[in-house]
Amino acid sequence: MGNNLRRLPLLPLRGLSIFPYMMLHFDVGREKSIKALEEAMINDQMIFLVTQMDANTDLPEEGDFYRVGTISKVKQLLKLPGDTIRVLVEGISRAEIQTIISDDPFFLAEVMEHSSDIDEEDLELQALKRSVTDAFEEYVKLNPRIAPEILVTISTIDDSDRLADIIASNLTIKIEEKQKILAQFEVKARLEILYSVIIKELDILELERKINNRVRKQIDKTQREYYLREQLKAIQKELGDKDGFEEEIEEYRNKLKTMELPEEVVNKVEKEIDRLNKVSPSSPESGVIRTYLDWIFDLPWNNETEDNLDLKNARKVLDEDHYGLTKVKERVLEYLAIRKLSNNMKGPILCLVGPPGVGKTSIAKSIARAMGRKFVRMSLGGVRDEAEIRGHRRTYVGAIPGRIIYYMKQAGTKNPLFLFDEIDKMSSDFRGDPASALLEVLDAEQNKDFRDHYLELPFDLSKVMFLTTANTTETIPPPLLDRMEIIHLSSYTEEEKLNIARDYLLPKQIKEHSLKLENISISSAAIRDIINKYTRESGVRNLERELAKVIRKAATEIVEKDIKTIRVRPRNLKKYLGIPRYRYDMANLKNEVGVATGLAWTPVGGDTLFIEVTTMAGKGNLELTGHLGDVMKESAKAGLSYIRSKADELGIDKDFAKNLDIHVHVPEGAIPKDGPSAGITMATALISALTSIPVRKDVAMTGEITLRGRVLPIGGVKEKALAAKRAGIKKVILPKENEKDLEEIPANVKKDMEFIIVDNMDEVLEHALCRGEVNDN
C-alpha cells in the first residue's frame, strides 16, 4: 500500500457519496464550492470530494464533513441559470484529510492519498470476491432500481480494489453505510464489510418481495371476486332470478306500501330507493342510503300506546312510589282528566325545579308507569353541541340523527314520556347552542313538525309528554324557560323525610341487603336523629346511604353473633354511624340583650341564625363580621339608619352614632351568609343592645326592613318555620305579605307554634323585646 501527501481544494457534498472509478453528476451552487471548482480548473482539474454528515447544513465548517473522501478529476463543467454549475467528475482514489489549511475563500486541505498493493492470487481474497459478486448478482435481480447491465461490467473486472468500489457505488444504501465502506483502506476488510451489507439488504428485499406478493394476491382476489359477481349477476338476469340486492330494494318498497307515512316522507323515501337501485351495491354511497332508509322505517310514525286514564289507579301508583310532591301529582292527574274528556290534547311540557335528591327524576318514571307510557331519559348535563339534539347533516361522514330521534326510535311509540334531565346544566360553544335547538322541541305549536338535520323530514312530537328537571331556573335561557310550565319542588321537611325513610327507604334497603323486616327495628326517634345529626340535605339521598350503613352493620352483627333482631335507638345510634356530624342551633336558654334569633333558608332546608350585637365607646363605627354578603351588610346599615331616625321614640341617646362603636356578628363565620331576610333580626338586636332591653329567647323572626321601618316579604317560609320548630322556638314573626305562605306549613307545625304577622318594626319590637324585664348584665 502506497501513500502520497497532496494539497487540494475541498468540496463538501450534500446527500452524495463518490467512490474511486465512479462517474458522478451533481450541481454546485454554494459560493465556496464554486471557488473550489475554479481553483481545481486552474491547476490540474483535481479536487477532493468529501460527504457532509448532515445534508441540511448550508455553511459547513471543518467538523461538519467526514475525514475520508475521494480525490476526483473534474471532467466537465456546465453553467446553469441562477449561478449554478453542473459538474461531471470521475473518482480517482480514496484519501484522508490530514489538516485543513484554510477555509476562505474555499476549503484547502492537505490529504493523504492511499493506494493498494494487493496479491490477486490470494485464495481468501478470491473467495471473498466470488461471494461478493454472487451476492450482488442476487441483489440486482431483487432490486428493480438497478440496471442489470451492471453485471456485465462487474464480470470483466479482476482488480479487487476496483470491484469493491464499483459494487459499493451501485448499492442503494444509506450514506452512512457507504461512508463506512469508503473509509476502509484495506481491500479484504472492505470486501467483508461490503458482503455483510449486501446480505442484510438481500434479507430486506426478500421481505419486501413477500409483502408485495401478499398484497398483490389480495388485490387479485378482490378483482376476481368482482368479476365472478358480475358474471353471477348476468346469469341471474338471464334466468330471471333476483339477487340479494334486488330483494332488499323490493323489501324497502313493500315496507313503504304497508306503512302509512306522510306524503313528504313517502316522496323522499321513493327517491332514496331509486337512488339505491342505481348505485353499485358495494359502493360506500349504497351503505349511506341503506342506513338512512333503515332509520326512517324504524321510527314510530304511527305507533302509539293507549293512555291509562284511570285517575284512581294513577293516584295509587304515584303515591306508591313517592311521598309528597303534591303539585306534580296534581298536574299529572289534571292532564289525565282532560285527556279523558278530549282526545286531541297536546302533551304538556313541565319543568320540575328543585334541589338535588327530592325525586325529580324518579317521579318521571312513576308518571310514565301511572299513564302506561314508555319512558325515555336524556341527560343534558354537559351537552354543548347542537348536533346532540338535531343530528348531523348527511353530507358528513358517519352522520347519525340527534338524540331526540334516537330515543323516539328506542321508545317505539310516538307518545312516550320524554325526560330531559338537568336542563339547567347545558352549555354552548363553537359547535352551536343546544338550548336554542330545544326551543323547537319544547314548543307545543312547533314540535308537530320537528326536523332533524339527518332525516330532513317532519316528525310529530306533539303527542310526547315532555318533562324536564333542573336545580335552578337561573341558568336556563329565558326563551326556553318561557315554553315550559314550571313546578317548584321544595326540599323535604323533617316529617316528610321521616315518612319517606320509614315507608320507602328502610323497606327498600332491608330488601336489598337480603334481610327481613323482623331482623331490624329502627325507631322513629333514631331516624329523626339520622336526619338531623348525620345528614344535611334537601333530598333524601344521604339519608338513604346512612340507613344502608346502619343496615350493613346490623347485618354483620346478625351473622357474627347469631342475633335475630337488631334494635336501633337514639342511645345506640352512635355505635352504627359514629359521632354526629351536624348540629342545629337551639333557642337561647335565657332572654339576652343584643342577641336576636333569625331564620335562614339554605339549599338543604331552613336553619336558625343568631345575630349578636355589642356596643363600646368609640367614634360611631359599624363593624360587620361573620362572612356576610353585600346584601346582608346593606340590611344592617338600613336597620341602623332606621334606629337613628327613631332614636327619640325608642329611648336611645341621639349621640350614640358619635360616641359608640357597634359590632354586629353572625356566628359560624366560616359559612357565607347573604340576603335581606335578616333585616328585622339585626334591627331588633341593635335596638336591644342600645336600649339594654333583652330579646325574648322563644321568639324567632324573618323579614326585610326598609328605612321607614316597614317589613317586606321574604321566601322559604315553610323551611324557616320547620327550622324554628326544630330549635324549640314557640313564636315566629313573619311579614304580613307572607301570610298566604302559612298554608304550606304542615298542620303539626302550626299546632305547636304561634305565627305573628307584622307590617312594621314597631309591631316586631312589641313581640320581640321584654320591655318590663330588668337587664341582668
ZALOMI-439020 format. One line per field, with one value per residue (C-alpha): residue number from 1; x, y, z. Coordinates in steps of 0.1 Angstrom, whole numbers. Each point is the difference from the previous one (the first is absolute). Example, Ala and Ser with C-alpha at 12.3 -4.5 7.8 and 13.67 -1.06 7.14 Angstrom:
BEGIN
num <- c(1,2) $
X <- c(123,14) $
Y <- c(-45,34) $
Z <- c(78,-7) $
***
This chain:
BEGIN
num <- c(1,2,3,4,5,6,7,8,9,10,11,12,13,14,15,16,17,18,19,20,21,22,23,24,25,26,27,28,29,30,31,32,33,34,35,36,37,38,39,40,41,42,43,44,45,46,47,48,49,50,51,52,53,54,55,56,57,58,59,60,61,62,63,64,65,66,67,68,69,70,71,72,73,74,75,76,77,78,79,80,81,82,83,84,85,86,87,88,89,90,91,92,93,94,95,96,97,98,99,100,101,102,103,104,105,106,107,108,109,110,111,112,113,114,115,116,117,118,119,120,121,122,123,124,125,126,127,128,129,130,131,132,133,134,135,136,137,138,139,140,141,142,143,144,145,146,147,148,149,150,151,152,153,154,155,156,157,158,159,160,161,162,163,164,165,166,167,168,169,170,171,172,173,174,175,176,177,178,179,180,181,182,183,184,185,186,187,188,189,190,191,192,193,194,195,196,197,198,199,200,201,202,203,204,205,206,207,208,209,210,211,212,213,214,215,216,217,218,219,220,221,222,223,224,225,226,227,228,229,230,231,232,233,234,235,236,237,238,239,240,241,242,243,244,245,246,247,248,249,250,251,252,253,254,255,256,257,258,259,260,261,262,263,264,265,266,267,268,269,270,271,272,273,274,275,276,277,278,279,280,281,282,283,284,285,286,287,288,289,290,291,292,293,294,295,296,297,298,299,300,301,302,303,304,305,306,307,308,309,310,311,312,313,314,315,316,317,318,319,320,321,322,323,324,325,326,327,328,329,330,331,332,333,334,335,336,337,338,339,340,341,342,343,344,345,346,347,348,349,350,351,352,353,354,355,356,357,358,359,360,361,362,363,364,365,366,367,368,369,370,371,372,373,374,375,376,377,378,379,380,381,382,383,384,385,386,387,388,389,390,391,392,393,394,395,396,397,398,399,400,401,402,403,404,405,406,407,408,409,410,411,412,413,414,415,416,417,418,419,420,421,422,423,424,425,426,427,428,429,430,431,432,433,434,435,436,437,438,439,440,441,442,443,444,445,446,447,448,449,450,451,452,453,454,455,456,457,458,459,460,461,462,463,464,465,466,467,468,469,470,471,472,473,474,475,476,477,478,479,480,481,482,483,484,485,486,487,488,489,490,491,492,493,494,495,496,497,498,499,500,501,502,503,504,505,506,507,508,509,510,511,512,513,514,515,516,517,518,519,520,521,522,523,524,525,526,527,528,529,530,531,532,533,534,535,536,537,538,539,540,541,542,543,544,545,546,547,548,549,550,551,552,553,554,555,556,557,558,559,560,561,562,563,564,565,566,567,568,569,570,571,572,573,574,575,576,577,578,579,580,581,582,583,584,585,586,587,588,589,590,591,592,593,594,595,596,597,598,599,600,601,602,603,604,605,606,607,608,609,610,611,612,613,614,615,616,617,618,619,620,621,622,623,624,625,626,627,628,629,630,631,632,633,634,635,636,637,638,639,640,641,642,643,644,645,646,647,648,649,650,651,652,653,654,655,656,657,658,659,660,661,662,663,664,665,666,667,668,669,670,671,672,673,674,675,676,677,678,679,680,681,682,683,684,685,686,687,688,689,690,691,692,693,694,695,696,697,698,699,700,701,702,703,704,705,706,707,708,709,710,711,712,713,714,715,716,717,718,719,720,721,722,723,724,725,726,727,728,729,730,731,732,733,734,735,736,737,738,739,740,741,742,743,744,745,746,747,748,749,750,751,752,753,754,755,756,757,758,759,760,761,762,763,764,765,766,767,768,769,770,771,772,773,774,775,776,777) $
X <- c(0,15,-8,4,-6,-18,-14,-35,-31,-27,-37,-26,-28,-36,-18,25,29,27,23,32,-7,-35,-14,-24,-21,-10,-10,21,-15,18,26,28,-7,1,33,15,-10,16,32,0,-5,29,24,-3,-38,4,-23,-6,-37,-13,-35,-17,-13,-32,-14,-21,31,3,34,20,31,30,-19,-31,14,17,38,2,-10,9,26,-19,7,-24,-10,-26,-15,-33,-14,-37,-24,0,38,0,26,-6,32,10,28,19,12,37,11,-10,17,-1,1,32,-7,-22,25,-27,-37,-3,-8,-2,11,36,11,31,-11,18,-7,-2,7,-2,26,-17,7,-29,11,-9,-26,-18,-3,-13,-26,-11,-2,-22,-23,-5,-6,-26,-18,0,-15,-28,-4,-4,-26,-21,5,-18,17,34,6,9,27,23,5,18,24,6,9,29,17,29,14,-15,4,-19,-26,-8,-4,-22,-24,-1,-8,-30,-16,-32,10,3,29,13,5,16,24,9,10,19,19,15,34,8,-16,-8,-17,-19,-13,-11,-20,-15,-11,-17,-18,-12,-12,-20,-15,-10,-19,-19,-7,-13,-24,-11,-7,-21,-21,-5,-11,-24,-16,-1,-18,-26,-6,-2,-25,-22,0,-8,-29,-13,2,-18,-26,-7,-2,-24,-22,-1,-9,-28,-13,-2,-18,-24,12,4,33,2,3,-31,-19,11,-13,-33,-3,4,-28,-23,7,-8,-34,-10,10,-23,25,-5,1,33,16,-13,14,34,2,-10,29,25,-11,4,35,9,-11,24,31,23,-8,37,4,2,-30,-22,8,-9,-34,-8,7,-22,-29,4,-3,-32,-17,10,-16,-35,-19,-34,7,-17,-6,-34,0,-13,-26,-11,6,-3,27,22,-3,7,32,14,-6,15,33,3,-10,-11,7,-36,2,15,-25,-29,13,2,-35,-13,15,-15,-34,0,13,-30,-23,20,21,18,19,37,25,9,36,8,32,6,23,13,31,19,-14,-37,-11,-3,14,-16,-35,3,3,-30,-21,8,-10,-32,-10,11,25,36,27,31,26,26,26,9,27,31,-16,15,-5,-32,4,-7,-36,-5,26,26,-9,6,28,23,17,-16,-29,-28,-33,-1,-9,-37,-5,22,-21,-32,12,10,-34,-18,-31,-8,-14,26,9,32,22,26,21,21,-11,17,34,2,27,10,32,11,-21,-32,-25,-20,-24,-11,-5,-23,-23,-17,-2,-17,-24,-34,-8,31,10,-26,24,34,27,32,30,7,-35,-10,-37,-27,-6,-29,10,-33,-13,31,-2,32,13,31,19,22,16,-5,-16,28,21,-29,-3,-32,-15,4,-14,-30,-10,-2,-25,21,-8,22,8,11,24,-15,-10,12,-35,1,35,-12,-29,21,27,-26,-23,23,38,2,-20,19,34,-10,-10,32,21,-19,-14,-36,-21,1,39,4,-21,9,-21,-15,22,31,-10,-5,35,14,-19,12,34,15,-15,-5,-17,-31,-8,5,30,24,-28,-3,38,0,-29,19,31,-21,-15,35,14,-32,4,35,-11,-28,24,29,-21,-30,-24,-36,-9,21,-17,14,-9,14,22,19,-1,36,11,-12,7,27,1,-28,13,-25,-18,-30,2,-25,-18,18,-5,-8,-10,31,9,13,-7,-29,-10,-5,-11,20,-7,27,0,-3,-29,-5,23,1,23,11,9,23,5,23,7,31,14,13,-6,-32,16,-21,18,-16,15,-10,7,-29,-10,-6,-38,2,24,-23,-29,20,7,-36,-11,25,-12,-36,11,18,-32,-21,24,-24,-29,22,15,36,25,2,38,5,11,29,10,-5,16,-24,11,-25,10,-17,16,13,23,13,-35,-8,-33,-20,-34,-24,-22,21,-8,-25,21,31,-21,-16,35,13,-29,4,37,-6,-29,13,-34,3,-14,-25,18,-30,-6,15,-6,6,-7,17,1,-3,12,-36,-2,-23,4,2,-7,26,2,4,-27,-7,36,6,-30,12,35,-17,-20,32,17,-28,-13,-36,-7,10,-3,-8,-7,-37,4,13,-33,-11,30,-12,-22,31,11,-10,-29,21,25,-28,-16,31,11,-15,5,0,-8,16,1,26,29,-22,-20,32,14,-33,2,38,12,-5,-8,-9,30,30,34,22,32) $
Y <- c(0,34,33,35,34,25,36,3,23,-18,-1,-13,-21,1,-34,-15,-23,-7,-30,-5,-11,16,27,25,29,26,37,26,32,10,28,-19,-31,20,16,-34,-12,30,-6,-37,11,25,-28,-36,-4,-21,6,-18,-10,-8,-7,23,-17,20,9,29,19,29,14,-29,4,-23,-24,-3,-25,-34,-3,-26,10,-5,18,7,15,26,-12,26,33,14,33,0,30,14,-2,-38,-23,-36,-20,-34,-16,-33,-16,-7,-12,1,24,12,36,7,37,29,26,28,3,33,7,-38,-30,-10,-33,-20,-36,-34,-20,-38,-26,-37,-26,-34,-36,-9,-37,-1,-28,17,32,-20,-17,34,14,-30,3,37,-3,-28,19,31,-19,-12,36,13,-26,11,37,15,34,-14,-6,-37,12,8,-38,-1,28,-19,-33,17,14,-19,27,-6,37,12,-28,10,37,-5,-24,23,30,-19,-10,19,4,28,25,-10,-36,11,22,-30,-19,30,5,-36,2,-37,-19,-33,18,22,-31,-16,32,1,-36,5,31,-19,-30,24,18,-34,-9,33,-4,-35,13,27,-26,-21,30,11,-35,-2,34,-9,-33,19,25,-28,-19,32,5,-37,2,31,-17,-31,21,18,-33,-13,31,-6,-37,9,27,-26,-25,27,-5,30,5,10,37,0,-19,27,27,-19,-4,38,6,-24,17,33,-13,-15,30,30,28,37,10,19,-31,-23,22,2,-38,-8,23,-17,-35,10,14,-32,-20,20,-2,-30,-23,1,38,21,20,-31,-5,36,-3,-33,15,30,-22,-23,30,12,-34,-6,32,-2,21,-14,-23,14,-15,5,22,-15,26,-15,28,-22,-24,29,15,-34,-6,35,-3,-35,14,34,18,36,18,10,27,-24,-27,24,13,-35,-9,32,-10,-34,14,23,-28,-20,28,9,-22,28,16,7,-15,24,13,1,12,-14,24,-9,-9,-33,-32,10,-26,21,-28,-29,16,1,-38,-3,24,-22,-31,16,11,-33,18,-9,19,15,22,23,16,35,5,13,-2,29,-12,9,-32,-20,13,3,-24,5,6,-29,17,-9,-34,-22,24,-12,15,20,-14,10,-22,-27,-2,1,-30,-17,7,-15,22,36,9,-10,20,17,13,26,-3,29,25,28,-16,5,23,12,3,4,-31,18,6,-31,22,18,-33,-11,30,-18,-33,16,22,-16,21,-10,-35,-18,6,-5,-3,-19,11,-36,-11,35,-12,12,-22,5,5,16,-32,-3,10,19,3,20,2,28,11,37,21,26,-18,-9,25,21,-10,-37,6,18,-32,-21,-2,4,-21,8,-28,11,-20,-27,9,-21,-16,-8,-15,-21,-14,-6,-18,-21,-9,-1,1,-23,-29,4,-1,-30,-19,10,-13,-34,6,-2,27,-20,0,37,26,37,23,33,19,-17,9,36,1,-14,28,28,-11,-21,16,36,-1,11,-35,-35,-14,2,-11,-32,-5,4,-25,-24,4,-8,-31,-12,2,-16,-29,-5,-3,-24,-23,1,-2,-19,26,-1,37,31,31,34,28,35,-12,-26,18,12,-36,-4,35,15,35,23,22,29,20,23,32,-2,31,20,-13,35,35,19,36,5,-36,-7,-32,1,-26,-8,-20,-23,-24,-29,15,27,8,24,30,19,37,13,38,17,37,16,35,14,23,-15,-28,-29,-34,-29,-35,-36,-5,23,8,35,-2,-11,28,26,-14,7,36,5,-12,23,30,-8,-1,33,16,-14,5,22,-24,-30,17,0,28,21,2,-38,1,24,-16,-37,-26,-28,-36,-23,-36,-31,-32,-29,24,-26,-3,27,18,24,13,27,-23,6,38,1,-24,23,31,-18,-10,35,16,-25,7,38,0,-29,-17,-38,-19,-29,-33,-19,25,-3,24,5,29,28,35,34,34,8,-31,-19,-38,-15,-36,-28,-35,-35,4,-37,-10,28,-10,-36,12,21,-30,-21,26,2,34,7,32,10,36,2,28,6,-7,-35,-9,-19,-23,-14,-24,-19,-6,-35,0,-17,29,27,-17,3,35,36,20,38,20,35,30,22,0,13,-32,-20,17,-4,-38,-5,22,-6,36,-6,-22,13,-6,-23,11) $
Z <- c(0,-11,16,-16,17,-22,4,-17,0,20,-10,25,-16,13,0,-24,2,-26,-3,-21,-36,2,-23,17,-11,26,2,19,12,32,-4,18,-21,-33,10,8,-34,-16,19,-12,-36,2,11,-11,3,32,29,33,5,35,13,25,32,-1,-35,15,10,-24,11,12,22,5,24,-22,-26,1,1,-29,-35,-36,-21,-33,-34,-14,-35,-9,12,-12,12,7,6,35,7,2,-17,-10,4,-13,21,0,32,0,35,36,24,36,12,19,6,-13,-11,-6,-2,-19,-28,-3,20,-8,16,3,-6,1,-32,6,-28,4,-9,3,-10,-24,3,37,4,28,-21,-29,22,13,-36,-11,31,-5,-38,5,28,-22,-30,23,13,-36,-8,30,-3,-30,5,-13,-37,-7,-24,30,4,-34,12,32,-17,-19,31,15,23,35,10,-30,3,36,-8,-31,18,30,-22,-15,33,10,37,25,-3,34,-12,-32,20,21,-31,-14,32,-1,-17,3,-29,18,29,-25,-19,33,10,-35,2,34,-13,-32,21,22,-30,-15,31,-1,-38,6,27,-24,-27,23,11,-36,-10,29,-9,-37,8,21,-28,-26,23,3,-38,-6,25,-17,-34,12,17,-33,-18,26,-5,-37,5,25,-25,-27,23,13,36,24,19,37,-9,-21,28,25,-22,-5,38,4,-25,18,33,-15,-13,34,21,1,-4,-6,-37,3,17,-28,-27,17,6,-36,-13,24,-11,-37,8,18,-31,-22,21,3,30,10,-1,32,-12,1,37,8,-18,17,35,-8,-12,31,23,-18,1,37,13,16,-25,10,30,31,35,15,31,32,9,33,25,31,-14,-9,35,15,-21,7,37,1,-14,15,32,-3,-33,0,-27,-26,7,-2,-34,-14,12,-16,-33,2,9,-31,-22,11,-12,-32,-21,-19,29,-6,24,29,3,37,17,35,19,34,20,-6,14,3,-26,-32,-23,17,0,-38,-1,23,-22,-30,19,12,-35,-17,-22,-11,19,-16,17,-15,23,-11,26,-19,-34,-21,-36,-19,-21,32,-3,-38,-14,-28,-37,-22,-18,29,1,27,5,23,13,32,34,-3,-30,15,32,-20,-19,32,16,-30,5,-10,34,26,32,-10,29,-6,31,14,-26,20,-5,-38,-15,-34,-21,-36,-10,8,28,10,20,-31,-18,28,-6,-29,19,31,-19,-3,-30,-20,11,-21,-29,16,-26,8,-21,-10,-10,-14,4,24,30,23,37,10,17,21,37,7,35,9,32,14,33,-9,-27,1,-26,-24,-29,4,-35,10,35,-15,-19,31,29,32,30,30,24,35,21,22,36,29,2,-37,2,30,-19,-31,20,19,-29,-30,6,30,-16,-32,17,22,-32,-19,29,0,35,12,17,33,-1,7,18,-2,21,-13,25,-14,-35,11,15,-33,-19,23,12,-29,-31,-11,-34,-18,-14,15,-19,30,24,-21,1,38,4,-23,23,31,-17,-12,36,13,-25,11,36,-10,-18,25,33,-14,13,-14,4,2,16,-9,24,5,29,-21,-34,6,0,-37,-14,22,14,-12,-29,2,27,-2,21,29,14,27,36,12,-12,-10,-9,-36,-11,-24,-17,-38,-25,-31,-32,-13,-30,25,20,26,29,30,-1,31,-3,27,6,24,6,13,4,-33,-29,-17,-20,-11,-3,-17,3,-7,-37,-10,-36,-14,3,36,9,-17,21,31,-11,-9,34,17,-20,10,37,-3,-15,28,29,21,-3,8,31,-14,4,-32,2,0,-36,11,33,-6,-22,-9,-9,-17,-2,-14,14,-21,-19,-24,-16,-26,8,-22,-7,14,22,31,-1,28,21,-2,7,31,13,-5,18,28,4,-1,25,22,-4,-4,-30,7,-2,-15,-29,-35,-28,-38,-23,-19,15,-17,11,10,22,-23,0,-35,-11,-3,-14,14,28,2,5,25,20,2,12,27,13,-1,22,26,-11,11,-18,-36,-13,-38,-24,-7,-37,9,17,-31,4,33,-20,-11,36,13,25,27,-1,1,30,22,-10,-1,-32,5,-32,0,-23,16,25,29,-1,-1,30,19,-3,1,29,37,8,36,8,17,-17,21,-17) $
***
